[in-house]
């Protein structure tokens, strides 16, 4: 494993910022930590970087212990690369000079060759002689990434690297960063508040809450197989519909029956609630069950409809945008679920 955290804990005074945090990244894997503000994700990253000492647990980089209660390897000796939201470039150095800065162990010719190669990888070889003030925000962040990547660190750590950029540019840079890291076979840990960014970038995503890791899984598993209501609500959109389990295992709901779930997280009681994602509910004019549109959000390719059922409960449905219905209209609905996750009705 390139990175391992074992029961890592860190307190500030009497307040625990990270509690018994454990996860691992194999060589070449990209991991993301997400969660609400104050959940401990940045503290976890700072512990890996060596900016914080541990109160308990241990951290290993490429099999070498770098942090525990009795050992603290300083940041500069850990072999990690760092990229922050603020680009932190040296204004008096060119793009090339900034990337060369961390390559002191190489000869002058080797430094220049490695820096030019890395700038080429981030698409900035034609801006090598430009100063930071002459570059756009996106270009400056590419230089910051190139500077962190050039020494070929054991692990690259990124803290909200694209938060200050506009949405379109951020999406493009996320794709470019994943391509770059995979081409280099580099392990990376990213902190972000944007779950869509995490899903697009990461092989594994950790959702944190109050200093603890709620779930560490692939983006697909996190979305379709959440282990708690908190995960289900935080990741994507979620509706919960009461269900009654029959003797044959079929779940009866207001929108029709569901066969016995292949994955059933946390509930085997007769009465439970089913997690429904917006894409689990299909608009079907011929369906006998209907819902009244009480809200709609246009997303270009589709509408996100909020629908009121006969019981008064609300569910969400993602509908292709050529089905352009007005608020107050009633439309036919049917369930099309591949993953059926249930929770205890009283587990809120």
Secondary structure, DSSP 8 states (H G I E B T S, - for coil): --EEEEEEEEEETTEEEEEEEEEEE-TT-EEEEEESTTSSHHHHHHHHHTSS--SEEEEEETTEEEESSS-B--GGGTTEEEEESS----TTSBHHHHHHTT-TTS-HHHHHHHHHHHHHHTT-GGGTT-BGGGS-HHHHHHHHHHHHHHT--SEEEEESTTTTS-HHHHHHHHHHHHHHHHHHT-EEEEE-S-HHHHHHH-SEEEEEETTEEEEEE-HHHHHHS-SSHHHHHHSS--EEEEEEE-TTS-EEETTEEE---SS--S--SSEEEEEE-GGGEEE-TT-SEEEEEEEEEE-SSEEEEEEE-TTS-EEEEEEETTS---TT-EEEEEE--S--EEEETT--
